[in-house]
Amino acid sequence: MNRITAVVVLTLIIATTSFAGSISDPVKKTNWRVTESFKKEFSGAEQITWSRTNDLNKAQFTLNGQVMFAYLNDEGELIGVYRNILSTQLPIQLMNEIKNSYSDYWITSLFEMATNDGTRYFITMHNATHQLILKSENAGEWTEYSRIKK
C-alpha cells in the first residue's frame, strides 16, 4: 500500500468512528482545480461540503441517494472514494466469510473504498472481548487489519 493510500485508509477509519472535522464553504477553502475535477467526476452530486484532511481535500456529498466521501489532492486528482455499506452489499464470498468465521462478532461499521489500485472493504466488528478490523482488497479474503482487546 503506498503512502497516500495508507493515509487515506487511516483517515477513513478515523472518519467512520467519529465525524469530527471542520466543514467549510468550498469556494473559500477549495481551489478551482479541485472543485472542477470533482464536478466532472461526480456530475450528479448534491449537498456537497468540503473540508481538509491530511493535506487532502475531502468532499462529503450525496449521489443517487447515498452519502459518499471523495478525497482529492490540490491538483484535482481523485485519490479515493468511500461509502458506508450494508453487509448485504458485500461481494458474496466476503459476506459468507463473515457469517461463517466471525459469527460471534457484531458489525459496527463497514465501508467500501475505491482507489486507482482497486476496491477495498473495511469492516469493524466487536464481541465481548475484542474490537476487530478486517480488510479485503479487490474482494479477496478478509485479513486482520487491527485487533484490540477491550
OpenMM code with the backbone's topology and positions (N, CA, C; nanometers):
from openmm import Vec3, app, unit

residues = "MET ASN ARG ILE THR ALA VAL VAL VAL LEU THR LEU ILE ILE ALA THR THR SER PHE ALA GLY SER ILE SER ASP PRO VAL LYS LYS THR ASN TRP ARG VAL THR GLU SER PHE LYS LYS GLU PHE SER GLY ALA GLU GLN ILE THR TRP SER ARG THR ASN ASP LEU ASN LYS ALA GLN PHE THR LEU ASN GLY GLN VAL MET PHE ALA TYR LEU ASN ASP GLU GLY GLU LEU ILE GLY VAL TYR ARG ASN ILE LEU SER THR GLN LEU PRO ILE GLN LEU MET ASN GLU ILE LYS ASN SER TYR SER ASP TYR TRP ILE THR SER LEU PHE GLU MET ALA THR ASN ASP GLY THR ARG TYR PHE ILE THR MET HIS ASN ALA THR HIS GLN LEU ILE LEU LYS SER GLU ASN ALA GLY GLU TRP THR GLU TYR SER ARG ILE LYS LYS".split()
positions = [
    Vec3(0.0851, -0.1156, 0.0000),
    Vec3(0.0000, 0.0000, 0.0000),
    Vec3(0.0909, 0.1234, 0.0000),
    Vec3(0.0688, 0.2169, -0.0923),
    Vec3(0.1542, 0.3349, -0.0977),
    Vec3(0.1177, 0.4336, 0.0123),
    Vec3(0.2002, 0.5348, 0.0303),
    Vec3(0.1864, 0.6305, 0.1411),
    Vec3(0.0525, 0.7024, 0.1376),
    Vec3(0.0109, 0.7495, 0.0218),
    Vec3(-0.1152, 0.8228, 0.0121),
    Vec3(-0.2318, 0.7302, 0.0462),
    Vec3(-0.2297, 0.6078, -0.0042),
    Vec3(-0.3364, 0.5136, 0.0256),
    Vec3(-0.3403, 0.4844, 0.1744),
    Vec3(-0.2234, 0.4680, 0.2372),
    Vec3(-0.2188, 0.4425, 0.3809),
    Vec3(-0.2790, 0.5590, 0.4585),
    Vec3(-0.2479, 0.6814, 0.4188),
    Vec3(-0.3032, 0.7995, 0.4850),
    Vec3(-0.4545, 0.8022, 0.4679),
    Vec3(-0.5020, 0.7728, 0.3471),
    Vec3(-0.6458, 0.7729, 0.3213),
    Vec3(-0.7138, 0.6658, 0.4048),
    Vec3(-0.6551, 0.5459, 0.4116),
    Vec3(-0.7144, 0.4373, 0.4893),
    Vec3(-0.7259, 0.4765, 0.6361),
    Vec3(-0.6184, 0.5276, 0.6928),
    Vec3(-0.6230, 0.5676, 0.8336),
    Vec3(-0.7241, 0.6786, 0.8551),
    Vec3(-0.7302, 0.7722, 0.7638),
    Vec3(-0.8270, 0.8806, 0.7735),
    Vec3(-0.9687, 0.8263, 0.7669),
    Vec3(-0.9926, 0.7311, 0.6793),
    Vec3(-1.1258, 0.6740, 0.6649),
    Vec3(-1.1674, 0.5984, 0.7896),
    Vec3(-1.0752, 0.5261, 0.8494),
    Vec3(-1.1080, 0.4534, 0.9714),
    Vec3(-1.1437, 0.5503, 1.0821),
    Vec3(-1.0670, 0.6566, 1.0951),
    Vec3(-1.0974, 0.7581, 1.1957),
    Vec3(-1.2311, 0.8239, 1.1643),
    Vec3(-1.2557, 0.8524, 1.0379),
    Vec3(-1.3790, 0.9205, 0.9981),
    Vec3(-1.5023, 0.8354, 1.0246),
    Vec3(-1.4896, 0.7029, 1.0157),
    Vec3(-1.6064, 0.6185, 1.0390),
    Vec3(-1.6403, 0.6056, 1.1852),
    Vec3(-1.5435, 0.6319, 1.2733),
    Vec3(-1.5725, 0.6231, 1.4156),
    Vec3(-1.6086, 0.7578, 1.4759),
    Vec3(-1.5685, 0.8662, 1.4121),
    Vec3(-1.6117, 0.9989, 1.4576),
    Vec3(-1.6098, 1.0931, 1.3396),
    Vec3(-1.7130, 1.1719, 1.3303),
    Vec3(-1.7221, 1.2636, 1.2178),
    Vec3(-1.6748, 1.4028, 1.2587),
    Vec3(-1.5619, 1.4075, 1.3284),
    Vec3(-1.5034, 1.5354, 1.3664),
    Vec3(-1.4400, 1.5983, 1.2432),
    Vec3(-1.4234, 1.7262, 1.2475),
    Vec3(-1.3602, 1.7958, 1.1358),
    Vec3(-1.4413, 1.9161, 1.0996),
    Vec3(-1.3757, 2.0097, 1.0414),
    Vec3(-1.4457, 2.1320, 1.0062),
    Vec3(-1.5016, 2.1202, 0.8664),
    Vec3(-1.6266, 2.1536, 0.8521),
    Vec3(-1.6912, 2.1581, 0.7225),
    Vec3(-1.6967, 2.3048, 0.6841),
    Vec3(-1.6567, 2.3326, 0.5628),
    Vec3(-1.6478, 2.4726, 0.5245),
    Vec3(-1.7002, 2.4942, 0.3835),
    Vec3(-1.7111, 2.6182, 0.3472),
    Vec3(-1.7567, 2.6584, 0.2159),
    Vec3(-1.6491, 2.6236, 0.1126),
    Vec3(-1.6831, 2.5465, 0.0084),
    Vec3(-1.5819, 2.5060, -0.0893),
    Vec3(-1.5199, 2.6236, -0.1640),
    Vec3(-1.5923, 2.7314, -0.1799),
    Vec3(-1.5379, 2.8460, -0.2523),
    Vec3(-1.4235, 2.9092, -0.1732),
    Vec3(-1.4344, 2.9132, -0.0416),
    Vec3(-1.3327, 2.9766, 0.0411),
    Vec3(-1.2097, 2.8885, 0.0615),
    Vec3(-1.2257, 2.7561, 0.0745),
    Vec3(-1.1165, 2.6692, 0.1153),
    Vec3(-1.0658, 2.5756, 0.0052),
    Vec3(-1.1385, 2.5545, -0.0992),
    Vec3(-1.1030, 2.4561, -0.2007),
    Vec3(-1.0731, 2.5271, -0.3315),
    Vec3(-0.9580, 2.4953, -0.3913),
    Vec3(-0.9202, 2.5657, -0.5138),
    Vec3(-1.0041, 2.5205, -0.6333),
    Vec3(-1.0012, 2.5977, -0.7382),
    Vec3(-1.0861, 2.5742, -0.8545),
    Vec3(-1.0538, 2.4433, -0.9252),
    Vec3(-0.9266, 2.4008, -0.9266),
    Vec3(-0.8910, 2.2732, -0.9904),
    Vec3(-0.9634, 2.1570, -0.9232),
    Vec3(-0.9680, 2.1636, -0.7922),
    Vec3(-1.0315, 2.0576, -0.7144),
    Vec3(-1.1820, 2.0553, -0.7395),
    Vec3(-1.2462, 2.1721, -0.7312),
    Vec3(-1.3910, 2.1758, -0.7493),
    Vec3(-1.4317, 2.1392, -0.8923),
    Vec3(-1.3559, 2.1819, -0.9909),
    Vec3(-1.3877, 2.1478, -1.1302),
    Vec3(-1.3684, 1.9981, -1.1561),
    Vec3(-1.2625, 1.9411, -1.1030),
    Vec3(-1.2388, 1.7980, -1.1169),
    Vec3(-1.3512, 1.7189, -1.0504),
    Vec3(-1.3906, 1.7636, -0.9320),
    Vec3(-1.4987, 1.6969, -0.8597),
    Vec3(-1.6287, 1.7022, -0.9404),
    Vec3(-1.6619, 1.8204, -0.9929),
    Vec3(-1.7854, 1.8362, -1.0709),
    Vec3(-1.7863, 1.7445, -1.1925),
    Vec3(-1.6698, 1.7296, -1.2561),
    Vec3(-1.6594, 1.6432, -1.3739),
    Vec3(-1.6775, 1.4960, -1.3353),
    Vec3(-1.6163, 1.4552, -1.2263),
    Vec3(-1.6205, 1.3150, -1.1823),
    Vec3(-1.7564, 1.2755, -1.1239),
    Vec3(-1.8194, 1.3686, -1.0515),
    Vec3(-1.9443, 1.3397, -0.9809),
    Vec3(-2.0506, 1.4417, -1.0207),
    Vec3(-2.0888, 1.4400, -1.1465),
    Vec3(-2.1758, 1.5441, -1.2009),
    Vec3(-2.3128, 1.5513, -1.1347),
    Vec3(-2.3629, 1.4442, -1.0801),
    Vec3(-2.4946, 1.4481, -1.0163),
    Vec3(-2.4893, 1.4681, -0.8662),
    Vec3(-2.3743, 1.5026, -0.8124),
    Vec3(-2.3587, 1.5159, -0.6674),
    Vec3(-2.4416, 1.6308, -0.6125),
    Vec3(-2.4957, 1.6090, -0.4931),
    Vec3(-2.5742, 1.7109, -0.4244),
    Vec3(-2.5228, 1.7226, -0.2811),
    Vec3(-2.5634, 1.8285, -0.2126),
    Vec3(-2.5309, 1.8511, -0.0718),
    Vec3(-2.3807, 1.8353, -0.0456),
    Vec3(-2.3003, 1.9042, -0.1225),
    Vec3(-2.1546, 1.8922, -0.1154),
    Vec3(-2.1006, 1.9820, -0.0051),
    Vec3(-2.0195, 1.9251, 0.0821),
    Vec3(-1.9474, 2.0028, 0.1824),
    Vec3(-1.8004, 1.9651, 0.1736),
    Vec3(-1.7143, 2.0603, 0.1991),
    Vec3(-1.5707, 2.0410, 0.1848),
    Vec3(-1.4993, 2.0582, 0.3181),
    Vec3(-1.3910, 1.9841, 0.3344),
    Vec3(-1.3013, 2.0011, 0.4483),
    Vec3(-1.1620, 1.9565, 0.4040),
    Vec3(-1.0643, 1.9787, 0.4904),
    Vec3(-0.9262, 1.9365, 0.4633),
    Vec3(-0.8890, 1.8290, 0.5633),
    Vec3(-0.8257, 1.7220, 0.5148),
    Vec3(-0.7804, 1.6127, 0.5991),
    Vec3(-0.6457, 1.5656, 0.5485),
    Vec3(-0.5436, 1.5758, 0.6321),
    Vec3(-0.4087, 1.5279, 0.5949),
    Vec3(-0.3642, 1.5768, 0.4576),
    Vec3(-0.3735, 1.7066, 0.4348),
    Vec3(-0.3319, 1.7700, 0.3089),
    Vec3(-0.4136, 1.7251, 0.1877),
    Vec3(-0.5302, 1.6698, 0.2102),
    Vec3(-0.6197, 1.6329, 0.1009),
    Vec3(-0.7509, 1.7084, 0.1161),
    Vec3(-0.8177, 1.7300, 0.0040),
    Vec3(-0.9489, 1.7925, 0.0024),
    Vec3(-1.0521, 1.6817, 0.0131),
    Vec3(-1.1403, 1.6925, 0.1108),
    Vec3(-1.2424, 1.5899, 0.1339),
    Vec3(-1.3784, 1.6483, 0.1011),
    Vec3(-1.4482, 1.5836, 0.0101),
    Vec3(-1.5846, 1.6238, -0.0236),
    Vec3(-1.6805, 1.5203, 0.0334),
    Vec3(-1.7756, 1.5657, 0.1119),
    Vec3(-1.8852, 1.4799, 0.1553),
    Vec3(-2.0041, 1.5201, 0.0708),
    Vec3(-2.0718, 1.4225, 0.0108),
    Vec3(-2.1788, 1.4548, -0.0815),
    Vec3(-2.2776, 1.3397, -0.0906),
    Vec3(-2.3890, 1.3676, -0.1547),
    Vec3(-2.4901, 1.2654, -0.1801),
    Vec3(-2.4962, 1.2428, -0.3303),
    Vec3(-2.4934, 1.1159, -0.3692),
    Vec3(-2.5039, 1.0785, -0.5097),
    Vec3(-2.5988, 0.9600, -0.5184),
    Vec3(-2.7038, 0.9750, -0.5966),
    Vec3(-2.8055, 0.8708, -0.6092),
    Vec3(-2.8596, 0.8275, -0.4733),
    Vec3(-2.8785, 0.9242, -0.3843),
    Vec3(-2.9362, 0.8967, -0.2542),
    Vec3(-2.8408, 0.8388, -0.1510),
    Vec3(-2.7133, 0.8242, -0.1836),
    Vec3(-2.6166, 0.7671, -0.0904),
    Vec3(-2.5097, 0.8689, -0.0539),
    Vec3(-2.4777, 0.8766, 0.0752),
    Vec3(-2.3721, 0.9653, 0.1220),
    Vec3(-2.2378, 0.9028, 0.0870),
    Vec3(-2.1515, 0.9829, 0.0269),
    Vec3(-2.0194, 0.9361, -0.0149),
    Vec3(-1.9156, 1.0403, 0.0257),
    Vec3(-1.7891, 0.9977, 0.0238),
    Vec3(-1.6778, 1.0845, 0.0578),
    Vec3(-1.5704, 1.0667, -0.0489),
    Vec3(-1.5213, 1.1772, -0.1045),
    Vec3(-1.4155, 1.1717, -0.2051),
    Vec3(-1.2959, 1.2512, -0.1549),
    Vec3(-1.1777, 1.1992, -0.1815),
    Vec3(-1.0536, 1.2669, -0.1443),
    Vec3(-0.9807, 1.3049, -0.2716),
    Vec3(-0.9437, 1.4335, -0.2837),
    Vec3(-0.8718, 1.4838, -0.3997),
    Vec3(-0.7498, 1.5611, -0.3514),
    Vec3(-0.6396, 1.5516, -0.4278),
    Vec3(-0.5232, 1.6327, -0.3920),
    Vec3(-0.5435, 1.7740, -0.4465),
    Vec3(-0.4486, 1.8633, -0.4219),
    Vec3(-0.4643, 2.0034, -0.4624),
    Vec3(-0.4598, 2.0241, -0.6136),
    Vec3(-0.4134, 1.9246, -0.6877),
    Vec3(-0.4139, 1.9333, -0.8343),
    Vec3(-0.5468, 1.8849, -0.8926),
    Vec3(-0.6368, 1.8373, -0.8067),
    Vec3(-0.7669, 1.7893, -0.8524),
    Vec3(-0.7697, 1.6421, -0.8846),
    Vec3(-0.6616, 1.5703, -0.8569),
    Vec3(-0.6571, 1.4259, -0.8835),
    Vec3(-0.7371, 1.3526, -0.7764),
    Vec3(-0.8268, 1.2645, -0.8212),
    Vec3(-0.9073, 1.1859, -0.7296),
    Vec3(-0.8201, 1.0770, -0.6680),
    Vec3(-0.8060, 1.0777, -0.5358),
    Vec3(-0.7242, 0.9803, -0.4643),
    Vec3(-0.8069, 0.8586, -0.4264),
    Vec3(-0.9281, 0.8809, -0.3830),
    Vec3(-1.0140, 0.7699, -0.3441),
    Vec3(-1.1533, 0.8171, -0.3092),
    Vec3(-1.2463, 0.7219, -0.3138),
    Vec3(-1.3856, 0.7472, -0.2797),
    Vec3(-1.4279, 0.6383, -0.1829),
    Vec3(-1.5010, 0.6770, -0.0793),
    Vec3(-1.5543, 0.5724, 0.0059),
    Vec3(-1.6979, 0.5999, 0.0419),
    Vec3(-1.7636, 0.4895, 0.0767),
    Vec3(-1.9032, 0.4973, 0.1177),
    Vec3(-1.9289, 0.3870, 0.2194),
    Vec3(-2.0135, 0.4174, 0.3148),
    Vec3(-2.0571, 0.3154, 0.4091),
    Vec3(-2.1546, 0.2245, 0.3365),
    Vec3(-2.1460, 0.0959, 0.3647),
    Vec3(-2.2343, -0.0004, 0.3002),
    Vec3(-2.2931, -0.0956, 0.4037),
    Vec3(-2.3927, -0.1696, 0.3623),
    Vec3(-2.4521, -0.2753, 0.4439),
    Vec3(-2.3799, -0.4065, 0.4140),
    Vec3(-2.3848, -0.4995, 0.5072),
    Vec3(-2.3181, -0.6289, 0.4846),
    Vec3(-2.3770, -0.7009, 0.3634),
    Vec3(-2.5030, -0.6769, 0.3334),
    Vec3(-2.5656, -0.7397, 0.2167),
    Vec3(-2.5129, -0.6838, 0.0845),
    Vec3(-2.4382, -0.5719, 0.0899),
    Vec3(-2.3803, -0.5143, -0.0308),
    Vec3(-2.2388, -0.5652, -0.0579),
    Vec3(-2.1872, -0.6482, 0.0314),
    Vec3(-2.0545, -0.7067, 0.0105),
    Vec3(-2.0593, -0.8103, -0.1001),
    Vec3(-1.9457, -0.8346, -0.1664),
    Vec3(-1.9400, -0.9494, -0.2572),
    Vec3(-1.9747, -1.0767, -0.1783),
    Vec3(-2.0379, -1.1720, -0.2425),
    Vec3(-2.0893, -1.2917, -0.1754),
    Vec3(-1.9815, -1.3649, -0.0960),
    Vec3(-1.8634, -1.3806, -0.1529),
    Vec3(-1.7548, -1.4506, -0.0841),
    Vec3(-1.7220, -1.3838, 0.0492),
    Vec3(-1.7129, -1.2514, 0.0503),
    Vec3(-1.6809, -1.1792, 0.1731),
    Vec3(-1.7943, -1.1879, 0.2747),
    Vec3(-1.9173, -1.1786, 0.2285),
    Vec3(-2.0319, -1.1880, 0.3164),
    Vec3(-2.0376, -1.3259, 0.3824),
    Vec3(-2.0147, -1.4310, 0.3051),
    Vec3(-2.0167, -1.5665, 0.3591),
    Vec3(-1.9045, -1.5893, 0.4591),
    Vec3(-1.7868, -1.5342, 0.4324),
    Vec3(-1.6747, -1.5499, 0.5241),
    Vec3(-1.7060, -1.4847, 0.6589),
    Vec3(-1.7708, -1.3696, 0.6576),
    Vec3(-1.8097, -1.3034, 0.7823),
    Vec3(-1.9096, -1.3907, 0.8579),
    Vec3(-2.0105, -1.4410, 0.7882),
    Vec3(-2.1126, -1.5247, 0.8528),
    Vec3(-2.0519, -1.6518, 0.9111),
    Vec3(-1.9597, -1.7138, 0.8385),
    Vec3(-1.9048, -1.8424, 0.8808),
    Vec3(-1.7916, -1.8310, 0.9822),
    Vec3(-1.7053, -1.7320, 0.9681),
    Vec3(-1.5849, -1.7241, 1.0521),
    Vec3(-1.5942, -1.6250, 1.1675),
    Vec3(-1.6894, -1.5339, 1.1614),
    Vec3(-1.6972, -1.4288, 1.2635),
    Vec3(-1.8383, -1.4171, 1.3197),
    Vec3(-1.9059, -1.5296, 1.3361),
    Vec3(-2.0455, -1.5270, 1.3806),
    Vec3(-2.0609, -1.4782, 1.5241),
    Vec3(-1.9530, -1.4798, 1.6037),
    Vec3(-1.9616, -1.4323, 1.7414),
    Vec3(-1.9334, -1.2818, 1.7534),
    Vec3(-1.9198, -1.2112, 1.6406),
    Vec3(-1.8967, -1.0664, 1.6383),
    Vec3(-2.0192, -0.9967, 1.5819),
    Vec3(-2.0380, -0.8701, 1.6190),
    Vec3(-2.1394, -0.7874, 1.5552),
    Vec3(-2.0688, -0.6741, 1.4811),
    Vec3(-2.1258, -0.6352, 1.3713),
    Vec3(-2.0671, -0.5333, 1.2840),
    Vec3(-2.1049, -0.3955, 1.3356),
    Vec3(-2.0027, -0.3091, 1.3516),
    Vec3(-2.0299, -0.1709, 1.3929),
    Vec3(-2.0070, -0.0715, 1.2798),
    Vec3(-1.9220, -0.1050, 1.1831),
    Vec3(-1.9078, -0.0204, 1.0642),
    Vec3(-1.8525, -0.1040, 0.9499),
    Vec3(-1.8889, -0.0621, 0.8306),
    Vec3(-1.8455, -0.1320, 0.7102),
    Vec3(-1.8409, -0.0303, 0.5982),
    Vec3(-1.7260, -0.0197, 0.5315),
    Vec3(-1.7205, 0.0716, 0.4184),
    Vec3(-1.6384, 0.0147, 0.3042),
    Vec3(-1.6682, 0.0685, 0.1875),
    Vec3(-1.6021, 0.0318, 0.0626),
    Vec3(-1.5189, 0.1516, 0.0192),
    Vec3(-1.3943, 0.1268, -0.0170),
    Vec3(-1.3064, 0.2339, -0.0618),
    Vec3(-1.2541, 0.1987, -0.2010),
    Vec3(-1.2742, 0.2884, -0.2949),
    Vec3(-1.2269, 0.2681, -0.4318),
    Vec3(-1.1145, 0.3657, -0.4616),
    Vec3(-1.0007, 0.3132, -0.5084),
    Vec3(-0.8867, 0.3950, -0.5495),
    Vec3(-0.8400, 0.3442, -0.6848),
    Vec3(-0.7358, 0.4060, -0.7378),
    Vec3(-0.6785, 0.3579, -0.8637),
    Vec3(-0.6220, 0.2173, -0.8501),
    Vec3(-0.5890, 0.1770, -0.7259),
    Vec3(-0.5337, 0.0443, -0.7007),
    Vec3(-0.6403, -0.0634, -0.6893),
    Vec3(-0.7663, -0.0271, -0.6891),
    Vec3(-0.8740, -0.1251, -0.6765),
    Vec3(-0.9717, -0.0874, -0.5661),
    Vec3(-1.0543, -0.1827, -0.5308),
    Vec3(-1.1561, -0.1617, -0.4290),
    Vec3(-1.1187, -0.2398, -0.3039),
    Vec3(-1.1306, -0.1727, -0.1905),
    Vec3(-1.1026, -0.2355, -0.0616),
    Vec3(-1.2276, -0.2244, 0.0251),
    Vec3(-1.2437, -0.3224, 0.1099),
    Vec3(-1.3520, -0.3216, 0.2075),
    Vec3(-1.2900, -0.3253, 0.3459),
    Vec3(-1.3464, -0.2475, 0.4383),
    Vec3(-1.3032, -0.2455, 0.5771),
    Vec3(-1.4256, -0.2673, 0.6637),
    Vec3(-1.4127, -0.3576, 0.7591),
    Vec3(-1.5231, -0.3875, 0.8490),
    Vec3(-1.4715, -0.3829, 0.9929),
    Vec3(-1.5454, -0.3138, 1.0776),
    Vec3(-1.5141, -0.3103, 1.2206),
    Vec3(-1.6200, -0.3921, 1.2914),
    Vec3(-1.5724, -0.4859, 1.3742),
    Vec3(-1.6632, -0.5746, 1.4464),
    Vec3(-1.6219, -0.5814, 1.5926),
    Vec3(-1.7167, -0.6163, 1.6761),
    Vec3(-1.6918, -0.6288, 1.8197),
    Vec3(-1.7513, -0.7592, 1.8698),
    Vec3(-1.6903, -0.8118, 1.9753),
    Vec3(-1.7537, -0.9140, 2.0566),
    Vec3(-1.7310, -0.8736, 2.2012),
    Vec3(-1.7529, -0.9623, 2.2939),
    Vec3(-1.7422, -0.9256, 2.4355),
    Vec3(-1.6007, -0.8865, 2.4756),
    Vec3(-1.4990, -0.9346, 2.4047),
    Vec3(-1.3611, -0.9123, 2.4483),
    Vec3(-1.2731, -0.8345, 2.3513),
    Vec3(-1.3130, -0.8199, 2.2262),
    Vec3(-1.2248, -0.7588, 2.1264),
    Vec3(-1.2991, -0.6669, 2.0293),
    Vec3(-1.2238, -0.5717, 1.9768),
    Vec3(-1.2641, -0.4964, 1.8578),
    Vec3(-1.1732, -0.5449, 1.7462),
    Vec3(-1.2301, -0.5780, 1.6346),
    Vec3(-1.1557, -0.6347, 1.5231),
    Vec3(-1.1838, -0.5547, 1.3977),
    Vec3(-1.0777, -0.5160, 1.3269),
    Vec3(-1.0935, -0.4503, 1.1971),
    Vec3(-1.0314, -0.5420, 1.0931),
    Vec3(-1.1100, -0.5763, 0.9921),
    Vec3(-1.0639, -0.6605, 0.8824),
    Vec3(-1.0650, -0.5786, 0.7549),
    Vec3(-0.9783, -0.6178, 0.6608),
    Vec3(-0.9809, -0.5533, 0.5294),
    Vec3(-0.9757, -0.6612, 0.4225),
    Vec3(-1.0258, -0.6257, 0.3080),
    Vec3(-1.0203, -0.7131, 0.1921),
    Vec3(-0.9860, -0.6279, 0.0712),
    Vec3(-0.8899, -0.6721, -0.0066),
    Vec3(-0.8524, -0.5987, -0.1272),
    Vec3(-0.9084, -0.6699, -0.2492),
    Vec3(-0.9788, -0.5949, -0.3316),
    Vec3(-1.0360, -0.6445, -0.4563),
    Vec3(-1.1182, -0.7714, -0.4358),
    Vec3(-1.1977, -0.7720, -0.3281),
    Vec3(-1.2902, -0.8806, -0.2944),
    Vec3(-1.2195, -1.0141, -0.2716),
    Vec3(-1.0933, -1.0084, -0.2298),
    Vec3(-1.0230, -1.1302, -0.1908),
    Vec3(-1.0673, -1.1700, -0.0511),
    Vec3(-0.9853, -1.2480, 0.0162),
    Vec3(-1.0201, -1.2893, 0.1515),
    Vec3(-1.0022, -1.1744, 0.2503),
    Vec3(-1.0698, -1.1848, 0.3630),
    Vec3(-1.0503, -1.0890, 0.4707),
    Vec3(-0.9163, -1.1143, 0.5370),
    Vec3(-0.8452, -1.0066, 0.5713),
    Vec3(-0.7230, -1.0165, 0.6508),
    Vec3(-0.7379, -0.9244, 0.7702),
    Vec3(-0.6730, -0.9614, 0.8795),
    Vec3(-0.6828, -0.8818, 1.0005),
    Vec3(-0.6008, -0.7545, 0.9853),
    Vec3(-0.6653, -0.6423, 1.0062),
    Vec3(-0.6003, -0.5121, 0.9974),
    Vec3(-0.5625, -0.4632, 1.1369),
    Vec3(-0.6502, -0.4908, 1.2332),
    Vec3(-0.6273, -0.4471, 1.3706),
    Vec3(-0.7109, -0.5317, 1.4649),
    Vec3(-0.6547, -0.5630, 1.5819),
    Vec3(-0.7279, -0.6337, 1.6873),
    Vec3(-0.6945, -0.5639, 1.8187),
    Vec3(-0.7973, -0.5210, 1.8899),
    Vec3(-0.7781, -0.4513, 2.0158),
    Vec3(-0.8567, -0.5239, 2.1238),
    Vec3(-0.7880, -0.5586, 2.2305),
    Vec3(-0.8542, -0.6229, 2.3435),
    Vec3(-0.9246, -0.5153, 2.4255),
    Vec3(-1.0500, -0.5410, 2.4618),
    Vec3(-1.1296, -0.4450, 2.5401),
    Vec3(-1.0883, -0.4478, 2.6854),
] * unit.nanometer
topology = app.Topology()
chain = topology.addChain("A")
for resn in residues:
    res = topology.addResidue(resn, chain)
    for name in ("N", "CA", "C"):
        topology.addAtom(name, app.Element.getBySymbol(name[0]), res)
